Amino acid sequence: MPRQISYRWRLRELMAARGMFTVAELMPHLTERGITLSSSQVHRLVSGTPERLSLPVLATLCDILDCTPTDLITTSAQNLPARRAAGEESSINLAARRPTRVRLTPEG
């Protein structure tokens, strides 16, 4: 059965919980741990949800925020309904799909 996986990036929430509210407050912590990112890159990390993230950056963020990757990224998964394969037998109510007959009456 196919599954849909989703995740939520919680960097901004964890920063706020630790009293950091701007990119400028996060950048010195990254720099002192050897991560050199531009302010626009850090802004995108804070304000958006990254598609890709290097492990050194993830580990550094966890160290700065004193958290684990599980705290930073929450995931969820749910089963999707199975799709029918071509030619697979199904129970379709043909009466519900059949059009109704039109009755023509003389104009009068």
PLY file of the C-alpha trace (Angstrom):
ply
format ascii 1.0
element vertex 108
property float x
property float y
property float z
element edge 107
property int vertex1
property int vertex2
end_header
0.00 0.00 0.00
1.47 3.39 -0.95
2.23 5.86 1.83
2.39 9.63 1.82
5.22 11.03 3.92
5.21 14.63 5.10
7.41 16.64 7.43
7.38 19.92 9.30
10.46 22.10 9.75
10.42 23.62 13.24
13.59 25.78 13.23
11.74 29.05 13.78
9.73 27.58 16.71
12.82 26.20 18.42
14.72 29.44 17.92
11.87 31.41 19.51
11.73 28.99 22.44
15.39 29.82 23.08
14.99 33.57 22.73
16.34 33.93 19.17
13.97 35.84 16.92
16.12 37.01 14.00
18.57 35.59 11.49
21.20 37.97 12.87
20.99 36.23 16.25
21.54 32.79 14.70
24.41 33.64 12.35
27.18 34.14 14.97
26.37 30.76 16.50
26.72 29.10 13.08
29.99 30.93 12.34
31.62 30.01 15.66
30.91 26.35 14.87
32.50 26.57 11.41
29.35 26.88 9.27
29.65 29.79 6.85
26.33 30.64 5.21
25.21 33.95 3.77
22.46 35.84 5.55
20.08 35.02 2.68
20.83 31.29 3.05
20.19 31.44 6.78
17.02 33.47 6.16
15.75 30.73 3.81
16.53 28.09 6.45
14.64 30.02 9.11
11.66 31.23 7.10
11.09 28.28 4.78
11.20 24.51 4.71
14.41 23.17 3.16
14.24 20.46 0.51
17.87 19.49 1.16
20.04 20.05 4.20
23.63 18.99 4.80
24.31 16.87 7.87
26.94 19.31 9.24
24.36 22.13 9.15
21.72 19.90 10.77
24.14 18.79 13.49
25.18 22.42 14.11
21.58 23.61 14.39
20.88 20.81 16.87
23.94 21.83 18.90
22.96 25.51 18.89
19.36 24.80 19.88
20.23 21.93 22.23
17.82 19.59 20.48
17.76 16.45 18.37
16.93 16.13 14.66
13.59 14.68 15.73
12.80 17.92 17.56
13.76 19.97 14.52
11.96 17.86 11.91
8.64 16.21 12.76
7.41 13.62 10.32
4.10 11.94 9.65
2.99 9.20 7.29
-0.38 7.96 6.18
-1.60 5.23 3.88
-3.00 6.28 0.53
-5.94 4.46 -1.00
-4.80 1.74 -3.37
-5.15 2.47 -7.06
-6.84 -0.05 -9.31
-4.63 -1.80 -11.82
-5.67 -1.80 -15.47
-8.08 -4.62 -16.22
-8.74 -5.29 -12.55
-12.25 -6.44 -11.71
-14.26 -3.82 -9.89
-17.78 -3.36 -8.68
-18.98 -0.30 -10.59
-22.67 0.52 -10.46
-23.39 0.79 -14.18
-26.95 1.97 -13.59
-25.61 5.09 -11.88
-23.33 5.79 -14.86
-25.94 5.21 -17.58
-27.52 8.40 -18.92
-31.24 8.90 -18.56
-33.39 8.80 -21.66
-34.70 12.11 -22.91
-38.41 12.37 -23.73
-39.25 14.69 -26.55
-42.65 16.31 -26.43
-44.29 18.30 -29.19
-44.08 22.05 -28.80
-47.41 23.50 -28.18
0 1
1 2
2 3
3 4
4 5
5 6
6 7
7 8
8 9
9 10
10 11
11 12
12 13
13 14
14 15
15 16
16 17
17 18
18 19
19 20
20 21
21 22
22 23
23 24
24 25
25 26
26 27
27 28
28 29
29 30
30 31
31 32
32 33
33 34
34 35
35 36
36 37
37 38
38 39
39 40
40 41
41 42
42 43
43 44
44 45
45 46
46 47
47 48
48 49
49 50
50 51
51 52
52 53
53 54
54 55
55 56
56 57
57 58
58 59
59 60
60 61
61 62
62 63
63 64
64 65
65 66
66 67
67 68
68 69
69 70
70 71
71 72
72 73
73 74
74 75
75 76
76 77
77 78
78 79
79 80
80 81
81 82
82 83
83 84
84 85
85 86
86 87
87 88
88 89
89 90
90 91
91 92
92 93
93 94
94 95
95 96
96 97
97 98
98 99
99 100
100 101
101 102
102 103
103 104
104 105
105 106
106 107
